[in-house]
Amino acid sequence: MADILPFRKPGLKEKHRGKTLCRHGHHKWVIDKEKQFDVQQGKLVTIYRCSRCDKTRVKAH
């Protein structure tokens, strides 16, 4: 027999999980390794991306 999966509408708590932290400035910054060199400045940069809301932050070296 096949497994039956329960489908239900996600609650408000599950739907907006993590968004309130970012709204108050508590981001979860992760280093984005795809782009490490800034062509306009000609410098190495570190790009941080929030894993919850995908906001980016750049730090030049």
GUPA-316714 format. One record per residue (C-alpha): x, z, y; residue in three letters. Coordinates in Angstrom, 3 decimals, decimal comma. Layout:
% GUPA-316714
- px pz py code
- X Z Y Ala
...
***
This chain:
% GUPA-316714
- px pz py code
- 0,000 0,000 0,000 Met
- 1,069 -0,570 3,573 Ala
- 1,934 2,204 5,965 Asp
- -0,676 2,686 8,649 Ile
- 0,739 3,373 12,100 Leu
- -1,400 5,294 14,571 Pro
- -1,782 3,365 17,811 Phe
- -2,715 5,442 20,808 Arg
- -2,438 5,204 24,557 Lys
- 0,615 7,101 25,889 Pro
- -0,245 10,104 28,019 Gly
- 0,814 10,504 31,634 Leu
- 3,621 12,876 30,649 Lys
- 5,123 10,307 28,262 Glu
- 4,507 7,384 30,603 Lys
- 6,374 8,857 33,594 His
- 9,113 10,652 31,653 Arg
- 12,382 10,819 33,633 Gly
- 11,061 9,230 36,817 Lys
- 10,556 12,500 38,654 Thr
- 14,196 13,479 38,141 Leu
- 15,447 10,246 39,711 Cys
- 12,980 10,551 42,564 Arg
- 14,561 13,880 43,503 His
- 18,135 12,569 43,283 Gly
- 19,047 13,704 39,755 His
- 20,146 10,369 38,290 His
- 21,823 9,951 34,910 Lys
- 24,818 7,773 35,863 Trp
- 26,465 5,645 33,160 Val
- 29,429 3,319 33,750 Ile
- 28,465 -0,370 33,559 Asp
- 31,403 -2,223 32,001 Lys
- 30,145 -5,797 32,486 Glu
- 31,327 -6,251 36,076 Lys
- 34,563 -4,469 37,029 Gln
- 36,035 -6,704 39,741 Phe
- 34,578 -7,396 43,196 Asp
- 35,434 -10,916 44,327 Val
- 34,619 -10,418 48,021 Gln
- 36,800 -7,318 48,435 Gln
- 39,398 -8,381 45,879 Gly
- 39,470 -4,898 44,370 Lys
- 38,644 -3,207 41,120 Leu
- 35,344 -1,382 41,318 Val
- 33,424 0,956 39,057 Thr
- 29,721 0,250 38,863 Ile
- 27,498 3,147 37,847 Tyr
- 23,948 2,448 36,623 Arg
- 21,229 5,040 36,135 Cys
- 20,019 4,917 32,555 Ser
- 16,500 6,014 33,570 Arg
- 15,625 3,903 36,628 Cys
- 18,406 1,199 36,663 Asp
- 19,576 2,044 40,178 Lys
- 23,209 1,068 40,806 Thr
- 26,073 2,755 42,653 Arg
- 29,517 1,245 43,371 Val
- 32,798 3,103 43,721 Lys
- 35,859 1,163 44,932 Ala
- 39,334 2,205 43,807 His
***
